[in-house]
Amino acid sequence: MGLIEGVFFGALMGPLQVRQRRKRVAAVGNMPARDLRVAGRAVMRGPVPADPKIRQTAEWLATTQLKESSRLRWFGFSLFAFATVGNVSFALSSSPWWWLGAAATLSFSGLCLLMPRHLRRRIEMLKHETSE
């Protein structure tokens, strides 16, 4: 059953990830890979980059990610909640190992709900803070 869930998840999420990556690569142009890694890291955590170009790229990436995660928030939550119910039912009827899958999908469903708030806070930091 895990194989079926994996195929279903990959069929839904694979094309979505490819489309999002193409948008990001097209938007940042020929930025050096190191700077792009710094900007990508700044979207989620860590200090605000001192370089204005990297900070602007990080802000754009965070804003783009916020739009995508807000748009797909309830779909993602529903998908992972459905997978959690499936994993719990398999854990109760088949093998206790399914509890690991239930914990993972429950975590992902919570992440779908919390990510937009986190990204909004990071965008504000990237707009207003300067690194020393």
C-alpha positions in Angstrom: 0.0 0.0 0.0 2.9 2.3 0.7 4.0 1.9 -2.9 0.5 3.0 -4.1 0.7 6.1 -1.8 4.2 6.9 -3.1 3.1 6.7 -6.7 0.0 8.8 -6.0 2.1 11.4 -4.2 4.8 11.5 -6.8 2.3 11.9 -9.7 0.8 14.9 -7.9 3.8 16.6 -6.5 6.4 15.9 -9.2 5.0 18.1 -11.9 4.3 20.8 -9.4 7.9 20.9 -8.1 9.3 21.0 -11.7 7.1 23.9 -12.6 8.0 25.8 -9.4 11.7 25.2 -10.0 11.6 26.4 -13.6 9.9 29.7 -12.4 12.6 30.2 -9.8 15.5 29.5 -12.2 14.1 31.8 -14.8 13.5 34.6 -12.3 17.0 34.7 -10.7 18.8 34.5 -14.0 22.6 33.9 -13.9 23.1 34.4 -10.2 26.1 32.4 -9.0 25.2 29.1 -7.3 26.8 30.1 -4.0 24.7 33.3 -3.8 21.6 31.4 -4.8 22.2 29.0 -2.0 22.6 31.8 0.5 19.4 33.4 -0.8 17.5 30.1 -0.6 18.7 29.5 2.9 17.7 33.0 4.0 14.1 32.3 2.9 13.7 29.8 5.7 16.2 30.6 8.4 19.5 32.2 9.3 20.7 35.8 9.1 19.5 38.3 6.6 22.1 38.6 3.8 24.1 41.8 3.8 24.3 41.9 0.0 21.3 43.8 -1.3 21.1 41.7 -4.4 21.0 38.4 -2.5 18.6 39.9 0.0 16.3 41.0 -2.8 16.5 37.5 -4.4 15.7 35.9 -1.0 12.7 38.2 -0.6 11.5 37.4 -4.1 11.9 33.6 -3.5 10.1 33.9 -0.2 7.2 35.9 -1.8 6.9 33.4 -4.6 6.9 30.5 -2.1 4.3 32.3 0.0 2.0 32.6 -3.0 2.4 29.0 -3.9 2.0 27.7 -0.3 -1.0 29.9 0.3 -2.7 28.8 -2.9 -2.1 25.1 -2.2 -2.5 25.3 1.6 -5.8 23.5 2.0 -5.1 21.1 -0.8 -1.9 20.0 0.8 -3.4 19.8 4.2 -6.3 17.6 2.8 -3.9 15.4 0.9 -1.6 14.8 3.9 -4.6 14.4 6.3 -6.0 11.7 4.0 -2.7 10.0 3.9 -2.5 10.2 7.7 -5.9 8.5 8.0 -4.7 5.8 5.6 -1.5 5.2 7.6 -3.4 5.1 10.9 -5.8 2.5 9.5 -2.9 0.4 8.3 -1.1 0.7 11.6 -4.2 -0.5 13.4 -5.0 -3.4 11.0 -1.6 -4.4 9.7 1.7 -3.4 11.2 2.8 -0.9 13.8 5.5 0.4 11.4 2.7 2.4 9.7 2.7 4.7 12.7 6.0 6.1 11.3 4.2 7.1 8.1 1.3 8.5 10.1 3.6 10.7 12.1 5.3 11.9 8.9 2.2 12.7 7.1 0.7 14.4 10.1 3.8 16.5 10.4 3.5 17.5 6.7 -0.2 18.4 7.1 0.8 20.7 10.0 3.6 22.2 7.9 1.1 23.1 5.2 -0.9 25.2 7.7 2.1 26.8 9.4 4.3 27.6 6.4 2.5 30.8 5.2 2.8 32.5 8.6 6.5 31.6 8.7 7.1 33.0 5.2 5.3 36.2 6.0 7.6 36.8 9.0 10.7 36.0 6.9 9.6 38.4 4.2 9.2 41.2 6.7 12.7 40.5 8.1 14.2 40.5 4.6 12.5 43.8 3.7 13.3 45.7 6.9 16.5 44.3 8.5 20.0 44.9 7.5 22.9 42.6 8.4 25.8 44.1 10.3 
